[in-house]
Structures are given as C-alpha cells and as structure tokens.
Amino acid sequence: MSGSLPILYSFRRCPYAMRARMAVLIAGETVELREVTLRDKPADMVAASPKATVPVLALPDGAVIDESIEIMRWALARQDPEGWLAGDDAAVIARNDGPFKHHLDRYKYPDRHDADPLPHRAACLAILAELEPRLARATNLCGEGRSLTDIALMPFVRQFAATDRAWFGAQPLPAVQAWLARHIGSDLFDRAMVRLAPWRPGDAPVFFGGGA
C-alpha cells in the first residue's frame, strides 16, 4: 500500500509542516508520514527536493511539492469538506510568510540573526494588529468557519505568542488571542501534532490522514 501513497516528509515543530499536516488531515488524504531530524536529513528527501526544507510531498507519479502552502492547496483541491479554499486570502498569507516570518525569526532567534529582538517583536505585533478588526467581526479570518488562511497563519502566530507568553497575553489583541486559543485547542491541531520517531530507511510506514 505504501508504494502507491504520497510521502510527506515533515518535522513536528516546524510551522510550515504543521499547516501542511492540518490540510492533509482535513482533506481526508492518506500519506506516508516521515518525521525528519533537521540535523540529519534523509537522503531520500534531499534527492526529492534539493533545497532540503520541510515539508516535502513526494507523489507516486514522481512529482514533488516542496512549498507548504502548495501542499495545502494540493490536498484541498482533491477534497475540501469544510470549504477552506474559499478562504484562501493570498495577500494575507504572503504578509505572514514574508514580513511576519522575517521579523518572527529575528525576535525568536536574535543571536542567530545578530538582531535586537524588540523592534522585530514590535513589527510582528503591528502585523497582528491588522488582523484584529477582521477577527473582531468574525470568528475566523475569512468568515465564521476556519479556512486555509487561518491554518496557514496559525502556526506562526502560535510561535510568536510562545516566545513570551506573558507579554503576548498582555497585548490589546483580544480577538487575535481568542482566535489563536481556539485553533491551538482544536482536535485538528491535536491530531496534527502526533509524535513520531525520526524516520530511517527500512522503517515500517506510518500512515497519516485518511480521515482518521
């Protein structure tokens, strides 16, 4: 069975991989999930995608999708029971994946980037403040139901909030904070955060998704 399934190389704590796994789950797709150790990336993954960043989806026909947002769209194009693609706000996602991620990295890992974290924290906060009015009007970013945009952003906002939970909780963003708490507390997120041992060649396949 495993040879006929897509293979998803993933890393549990990576926000890009999180959103890909959540889309696979909601679409009811079944993949072979291979947990990656970033300091010792499998040769099979690197061969499939030389940029060697997770997630990577290797399809049975030899095609490879190595951008997380495109893995989400691939899964949802096959089946979209909650109508997530109707909430695909490309501009909001680009702002998250571009400026927000840039500042998030320099806030969370200032030594790695030789950066003063506080201006970058302020820049992230300003971007989140743009979302506050949308989330004050509706439960989610594109309406009442969760959508691709919510799940594309949530893992990164979670990472930002977790860097200093007390500080984040004190910010005047009640709608953003409530939105984040709902998604972190969801059954979908819980299922997406399955713990696996790092994959090694010869290991028995781990099947993921399929509505399970």
Salt bridges, closest charged atoms under 4 A:
GLU29 OE1 - ARG78 NE 3.00
GLU32 OE2 - ARG34 NE 2.98
ASP40 OD2 - ARG200 NH2 3.77
ASP44 OD2 - ARG34 NH1 3.89
GLU67 OE2 - LYS51 NZ 2.69
GLU70 OE2 - ARG73 NH1 2.91
GLU82 OE1 - ARG146 NE 2.80
ASP88 OD2 - ARG73 NE 2.79
ASP89 OD2 - ARG134 NH1 3.26
ASP97 OD2 - ARG19 NH2 2.76
ASP105 OD1 - LYS101 NZ 2.80
GLU130 OE2 - ARG95 NH2 2.76
ASP187 OD2 - ARG191 NH1 3.53
